[in-house]
Amino acid sequence: LTMAGPPMSGGAVLVEGDRVAAIGTRADVMRRAPDVRVRDWPGILMPGLVNAHAHLQYGPSFADLATSGLPFAQWIAELTRRKRAMTETSWQVDARVSAHQLLRSGTTAVADLVGYAAPITVTTSLGLQGISYAELAGVDANRWPTARDELERLLGTPGRERGVSPHTLYTLSTQVFRDIVALARERGLRLHPHLAETADEAEWVMSGGGAFGEMTERFGFAFELHGTGAGVSPTRHCDDLGGLGPDVHIAHGVHVDAADRALLRQRETTVALCTRSNKILQAGEAPVAAYLSEGSPVAIGTDSLASSPDLDLLAEAKATRDLAKRQGLHHPEERIVEALTVGGAQALGQEIGTLREGGRADLAAFDVPVEGDPFVNLLEHGAGRCVVTVLGGRLVHRR
């Protein structure tokens, strides 16, 4: 599966250095390079998968939160409390465990939200493609000068491409959210906020009250929306603050109506769907069938081990496919696999997610049946069945 053309039976890829030198049938490729070393793998060979939303720093130290059953507001409070006990070394260990889960399951690129330098160092050293998004949360006008210094430090950490994540509309003041968006655009950096994840968020943006209003009071944040709200949906408010556009992809997009989805399409903003995390955190179900049937740009992310059973993107994709079918969409498999590859590439604005001559040699092979529809086979059988991952021409995982 090149994801740039139709499926090819008996296909082969010729790799030279970190690039794809040729794609075709095995016979065609062998004629071009008769003396090359040959590796045969069963099943389906395809581009490495693109995880469009993850927090690799929340690794095994936080994994029990995924089975805690805590409602979202309590979950985020416990996550915040635990972060205080972490050290730079423990952040690095957690991020490395998470990153290796990606590689073992065929993921070669990730949109990783980071609050510390350690995960940037880890993903850079492993050669994972994608973007590290420096994330800010819990910032009002009084805290902004200090938080801006922290943001500058993360953006200046040596390593792979950087972006900015203004965390949410309920953990940042309105003006700080605007300032972060402006800073990112001044520097040509991509943006990746969480948006419309929970009903509590929708209530906060609309009225300034509810669970997040109480949280704002408890932590002493001076947020403009407190007690008044913006009187619109989170999607509309984010757009009013300049937070949507082709240089943005949002995480979750659960609580959106038809007008919100139309606005996201108009702004060419991709949605990273996180079906299993939404279920675990009792956030609701994203309108996956509507997104797909309406032609919205979508990608798929696992979120973190704090809210997901694992970081296997094909397991996440299967759950997303199942949700789309329950919502009435028939045969969404090809569109879902596109979301795992070219959709993720679009979300990150990078030339990844397809196999093409001259492109990076980021590959994954899955030991799944090859008779019948390959997209169905990947989603039905692919989770836990990655037999090889190739990253920039290097074999980084083999089962």
C-alpha positions as CSV (number, residue, x, y, z in Angstrom):
1,L,0.0,0.0,0.0
2,T,1.7,3.2,-1.1
3,M,-1.2,5.4,-0.1
4,A,-0.4,7.3,-3.2
5,G,-2.1,4.9,-5.6
6,P,-4.0,1.6,-5.7
7,P,-2.9,-1.4,-3.7
8,M,-0.3,-3.5,-5.4
9,S,0.0,-7.3,-5.1
10,G,3.5,-8.6,-4.9
11,G,4.9,-5.1,-4.5
12,A,8.5,-4.2,-3.5
13,V,10.3,-1.1,-2.3
14,L,14.0,-0.4,-3.1
15,V,15.7,1.6,-0.3
16,E,18.9,3.5,-0.8
17,G,20.2,5.4,2.2
18,D,17.2,7.1,3.9
19,R,15.2,7.3,0.6
20,V,12.8,5.2,-1.5
21,A,14.7,4.6,-4.8
22,A,12.0,2.6,-6.5
23,I,8.5,1.1,-6.1
24,G,7.0,-1.6,-8.2
25,T,6.5,-5.3,-8.5
26,R,9.3,-7.4,-7.1
27,A,10.4,-8.4,-10.6
28,D,10.6,-4.8,-11.7
29,V,12.6,-3.7,-8.6
30,M,15.0,-6.7,-8.9
31,R,15.7,-5.8,-12.5
32,R,16.7,-2.4,-11.4
33,A,18.9,-3.6,-8.6
34,P,19.7,-7.3,-9.1
35,D,22.4,-7.4,-6.4
36,V,20.6,-5.7,-3.6
37,R,20.0,-7.4,-0.3
38,V,16.4,-8.7,-0.2
39,R,14.2,-8.8,2.9
40,D,10.8,-10.6,2.7
41,W,8.0,-9.9,5.1
42,P,4.5,-11.4,5.2
43,G,1.3,-9.4,4.9
44,I,1.1,-5.7,4.0
45,L,4.0,-3.3,3.5
46,M,3.0,0.4,3.7
47,P,4.2,3.8,4.9
48,G,5.0,4.2,8.5
49,L,1.9,5.4,10.5
50,V,1.4,9.0,11.7
51,N,0.2,9.5,15.2
52,A,-1.4,12.9,15.1
53,H,-1.9,13.4,18.9
54,A,0.2,12.0,21.7
55,H,1.9,13.0,25.0
56,L,4.8,10.7,25.1
57,Q,6.0,12.2,28.4
58,Y,2.9,10.6,30.1
59,G,4.3,7.0,30.0
60,P,4.2,4.1,32.4
61,S,4.3,6.4,35.5
62,F,0.8,7.6,34.5
63,A,-0.6,4.5,32.9
64,D,-2.8,3.5,35.9
65,L,-4.9,6.7,35.3
66,A,-6.3,5.0,32.1
67,T,-8.0,2.5,34.3
68,S,-8.9,4.7,37.2
69,G,-12.4,5.6,36.1
70,L,-11.9,9.2,37.2
71,P,-14.2,11.8,35.5
72,F,-12.3,14.2,33.3
73,A,-12.0,17.1,35.8
74,Q,-10.7,14.8,38.5
75,W,-8.4,13.0,36.1
76,I,-6.7,16.2,35.0
77,A,-6.3,17.3,38.6
78,E,-4.6,14.0,39.5
79,L,-2.4,14.2,36.4
80,T,-1.4,17.7,37.4
81,R,-0.6,16.6,41.0
82,R,1.6,13.7,39.8
83,K,3.6,15.8,37.4
84,R,5.2,17.6,40.5
85,A,6.9,14.4,41.6
86,M,8.6,13.8,38.2
87,T,12.3,14.6,37.5
88,E,14.0,15.2,34.2
89,T,15.3,11.6,34.3
90,S,11.9,10.2,35.0
91,W,10.3,12.2,32.2
92,Q,13.0,10.9,29.8
93,V,12.3,7.3,30.9
94,D,8.6,7.6,30.4
95,A,9.0,9.3,27.0
96,R,11.4,6.6,25.8
97,V,9.1,3.8,26.8
98,S,6.2,5.5,25.0
99,A,8.4,6.1,21.9
100,H,9.4,2.5,21.7
101,Q,5.7,1.5,21.8
102,L,5.2,3.6,18.7
103,L,8.1,2.0,16.8
104,R,7.0,-1.5,17.8
105,S,3.5,-0.8,16.4
106,G,4.6,0.7,13.0
107,T,4.4,4.4,13.8
108,T,7.2,6.5,12.4
109,A,5.9,10.0,13.0
110,V,4.2,11.7,15.9
111,A,2.7,15.0,16.9
112,D,4.0,15.0,20.5
113,L,2.9,17.6,23.0
114,V,5.7,18.4,25.4
115,G,6.1,20.4,28.6
116,Y,9.8,19.4,29.2
117,A,13.0,19.0,27.2
118,A,13.3,15.3,27.8
119,P,10.7,14.0,25.3
120,I,12.2,16.3,22.6
121,T,15.6,14.7,23.3
122,V,14.1,11.2,23.1
123,T,12.2,11.6,19.8
124,T,15.2,13.3,18.2
125,S,17.7,10.6,19.2
126,L,15.4,7.9,17.9
127,G,14.8,9.7,14.6
128,L,11.0,9.8,14.9
129,Q,9.5,12.2,12.3
130,G,6.8,14.7,13.2
131,I,6.7,17.7,15.4
132,S,7.2,18.4,19.1
133,Y,4.6,20.9,20.2
134,A,5.6,23.0,23.2
135,E,2.5,23.0,25.4
136,L,1.4,25.7,27.8
137,A,-1.4,25.3,30.3
138,G,-2.6,27.0,33.5
139,V,-1.5,30.5,32.3
140,D,-3.3,33.8,32.9
141,A,-2.0,37.3,32.3
142,N,-0.1,37.3,35.6
143,R,1.7,34.1,34.8
144,W,2.3,34.8,31.1
145,P,5.8,36.4,31.4
146,T,7.2,33.4,33.3
147,A,5.3,31.0,31.0
148,R,6.6,32.7,28.0
149,D,10.2,32.2,29.2
150,E,9.4,28.5,29.6
151,L,8.0,28.4,26.1
152,E,11.1,30.0,24.7
153,R,13.2,27.5,26.5
154,L,11.3,24.6,25.0
155,L,11.4,26.1,21.5
156,G,15.1,26.6,21.8
157,T,15.8,23.0,22.9
158,P,18.0,21.4,20.2
159,G,16.2,18.7,18.2
160,R,13.5,18.0,15.7
161,E,10.9,20.4,14.3
162,R,9.0,22.4,16.9
163,G,5.4,23.7,17.1
164,V,3.2,25.3,19.8
165,S,0.2,23.9,21.6
166,P,-1.9,26.4,23.4
167,H,-3.4,23.7,25.6
168,T,-7.1,24.6,25.8
169,L,-9.6,27.4,26.0
170,Y,-10.2,26.5,29.7
171,T,-6.5,26.4,30.9
172,L,-5.4,29.7,29.3
173,S,-6.7,33.2,29.5
174,T,-8.3,34.6,26.3
175,Q,-5.5,37.1,25.8
176,V,-2.7,34.5,26.5
177,F,-4.3,32.2,23.9
178,R,-4.2,35.0,21.4
179,D,-0.6,35.8,22.2
180,I,0.5,32.2,21.8
181,V,-1.2,32.0,18.4
182,A,0.4,35.2,17.4
183,L,3.9,34.1,18.6
184,A,3.6,30.9,16.7
185,R,2.6,32.6,13.5
186,E,5.3,35.2,13.7
187,R,7.8,32.3,13.8
188,G,6.1,30.1,11.2
189,L,5.4,27.4,13.7
190,R,2.4,25.1,13.5
191,L,-0.3,25.0,16.2
192,H,-2.0,22.1,17.9
193,P,-4.6,22.8,20.6
194,H,-7.1,20.5,22.3
195,L,-10.6,21.6,21.3
196,A,-14.2,20.6,22.0
197,E,-13.1,17.5,24.0
198,T,-15.7,17.5,26.8
199,A,-19.2,18.8,27.6
200,D,-17.6,20.7,30.5
201,E,-15.5,22.6,28.0
202,A,-18.5,23.5,25.9
203,E,-20.3,24.8,29.0
204,W,-17.3,26.8,30.1
205,V,-16.9,28.6,26.8
206,M,-20.6,29.2,26.4
207,S,-21.3,30.5,30.0
208,G,-18.1,30.6,32.0
209,G,-19.4,28.2,34.5
210,G,-19.6,24.5,35.3
211,A,-16.8,22.2,36.4
212,F,-14.1,24.2,34.7
213,G,-15.5,27.4,36.3
214,E,-15.0,25.8,39.7
215,M,-11.5,24.7,38.7
216,T,-10.6,28.2,37.7
217,E,-11.7,29.5,41.1
218,R,-9.8,26.7,42.9
219,F,-6.5,27.4,41.2
220,G,-6.9,31.2,41.3
221,F,-6.7,31.8,37.6
222,A,-7.9,35.2,36.3
223,F,-9.6,34.1,33.1
224,E,-11.8,36.4,31.1
225,L,-14.4,33.8,30.4
226,H,-15.0,33.1,34.1
227,G,-18.7,33.8,35.0
228,T,-19.6,35.2,31.6
229,G,-18.4,32.9,28.8
230,A,-18.1,33.8,25.2
231,G,-21.7,32.7,24.3
232,V,-20.5,30.5,21.4
233,S,-19.2,27.0,20.9
234,P,-15.5,26.2,21.6
235,T,-14.9,25.8,17.8
236,R,-16.3,29.2,17.1
237,H,-14.5,30.9,20.0
238,C,-11.2,29.3,19.0
239,D,-11.7,30.7,15.5
240,D,-12.5,34.1,16.9
241,L,-9.1,34.0,18.6
242,G,-7.4,33.2,15.4
243,G,-6.8,29.6,16.5
244,L,-8.0,27.8,13.4
245,G,-6.3,27.6,9.9
246,P,-4.4,25.3,7.6
247,D,-1.4,25.6,9.9
248,V,-3.5,24.1,12.8
249,H,-4.8,20.7,13.7
250,I,-6.9,20.2,16.7
251,A,-7.2,17.2,19.1
252,H,-10.5,15.5,19.8
253,G,-13.3,17.6,18.2
254,V,-15.9,15.7,20.1
255,H,-18.5,18.3,20.9
256,V,-19.1,19.9,17.5
257,D,-22.2,20.4,15.5
258,A,-22.7,20.8,11.8
259,A,-21.8,24.5,11.8
260,D,-18.6,23.8,13.8
261,R,-17.6,21.1,11.4
262,A,-18.3,23.3,8.4
263,L,-16.1,26.0,10.0
264,L,-13.2,23.5,10.5
265,R,-13.5,22.6,6.8
266,Q,-13.6,26.2,5.8
267,R,-10.4,26.9,7.8
268,E,-8.8,23.7,6.4
269,T,-8.2,22.5,10.0
270,T,-7.6,18.8,10.5
271,V,-9.1,17.0,13.5
272,A,-7.0,14.3,15.3
273,L,-9.6,11.8,16.5
274,C,-8.8,10.0,19.8
275,T,-11.7,7.5,20.2
276,R,-10.3,5.3,23.0
277,S,-9.1,8.2,25.1
278,N,-12.5,9.9,24.8
279,K,-14.2,6.8,26.0
280,I,-11.9,6.2,29.0
281,L,-12.2,9.9,30.1
282,Q,-16.0,9.8,29.6
283,A,-15.7,12.7,27.2
284,G,-18.3,11.5,24.6
285,E,-18.0,10.2,21.1
286,A,-16.7,12.3,18.2
287,P,-19.1,12.5,15.2
288,V,-16.7,10.3,13.1
289,A,-19.3,9.3,10.5
290,A,-20.2,12.9,10.0
291,Y,-16.6,14.0,9.6
292,L,-15.9,11.3,7.1
293,S,-19.1,11.7,5.1
294,E,-18.8,15.4,4.9
295,G,-15.2,15.2,3.7
296,S,-13.6,16.8,6.7
297,P,-9.8,16.4,7.0
298,V,-9.1,13.9,9.8
299,A,-6.2,12.2,11.3
300,I,-5.9,9.8,14.2
301,G,-4.0,9.9,17.5
302,T,-3.7,7.7,20.5
303,D,-3.3,10.4,23.2
304,S,-1.1,9.2,26.1
305,L,-0.8,6.1,28.2
306,A,-2.6,8.1,30.9
307,S,-5.8,7.9,28.9
308,S,-5.3,5.0,26.5
309,P,-4.6,1.3,26.9
310,D,-1.6,1.4,24.5
311,L,-0.1,3.5,21.7
312,D,-0.9,1.0,18.9
313,L,-2.3,3.2,16.2
314,L,-4.0,0.4,14.4
315,A,-5.9,-0.5,17.6
316,E,-7.0,3.1,17.8
317,A,-8.0,3.1,14.2
318,K,-10.1,-0.1,14.6
319,A,-12.0,1.6,17.5
320,T,-12.5,4.6,15.3
321,R,-13.8,2.5,12.4
322,D,-16.2,0.7,14.8
323,L,-17.5,4.0,16.1
324,A,-18.1,5.3,12.5
325,K,-20.0,2.1,11.6
326,R,-22.2,2.3,14.8
327,Q,-23.0,5.9,13.7
328,G,-24.2,4.5,10.4
329,L,-21.3,4.9,8.0
330,H,-20.8,1.8,5.8
331,H,-17.3,0.7,4.6
332,P,-15.2,3.5,6.1
333,E,-12.0,1.4,6.2
334,E,-10.1,3.0,3.4
335,R,-10.9,6.5,4.7
336,I,-9.7,5.4,8.2
337,V,-6.4,4.1,6.8
338,E,-5.9,7.3,4.9
339,A,-6.4,9.2,8.2
340,L,-3.5,7.1,9.7
341,T,-1.1,8.1,6.9
342,V,-1.9,11.0,4.5
343,G,-4.3,12.5,7.0
344,G,-1.6,12.6,9.6
345,A,0.8,14.1,7.1
346,Q,-1.7,16.9,6.3
347,A,-2.2,17.6,10.0
348,L,1.5,18.1,10.5
349,G,2.2,19.8,7.2
350,Q,5.0,17.3,6.4
351,E,5.8,15.2,3.4
352,I,5.3,11.8,5.1
353,G,2.5,9.2,5.1
354,T,3.0,7.9,1.5
355,L,5.5,5.7,-0.2
356,R,6.9,7.5,-3.3
357,E,10.2,7.5,-5.2
358,G,12.5,10.1,-3.6
359,G,10.5,10.2,-0.4
360,R,11.8,9.1,3.0
361,A,12.0,5.4,3.6
362,D,9.7,5.2,6.5
363,L,8.0,1.8,6.3
364,A,5.9,-0.6,8.3
365,A,4.9,-4.2,7.6
366,F,1.9,-6.0,9.2
367,D,1.4,-9.7,9.2
368,V,-2.2,-9.7,8.2
369,P,-4.2,-11.6,5.5
370,V,-3.7,-10.4,2.0
371,E,-6.7,-11.9,0.4
372,G,-9.6,-9.5,0.1
373,D,-9.8,-5.8,1.0
374,P,-6.4,-4.8,2.4
375,F,-7.9,-1.8,4.3
376,V,-10.4,-4.1,6.1
377,N,-7.6,-6.6,6.8
378,L,-5.4,-4.0,8.4
379,L,-8.1,-2.7,10.7
380,E,-9.4,-6.1,11.6
381,H,-6.0,-7.8,12.2
382,G,-3.2,-5.2,12.3
383,A,-3.1,-4.3,16.0
384,G,-0.2,-6.0,17.6
385,R,0.9,-7.5,14.3
386,C,3.7,-5.1,13.2
387,V,6.6,-7.3,12.1
388,V,9.0,-4.6,11.0
389,T,9.4,-0.8,11.2
390,V,11.9,1.0,9.0
391,L,12.7,4.6,9.9
392,G,14.7,6.6,7.4
393,G,16.0,3.4,5.8
394,R,17.1,2.0,9.2
395,L,15.5,-1.2,10.6
396,V,14.4,-0.1,14.1
397,H,11.9,-2.9,14.9
398,R,11.7,-6.5,13.8
399,R,9.5,-9.2,15.4
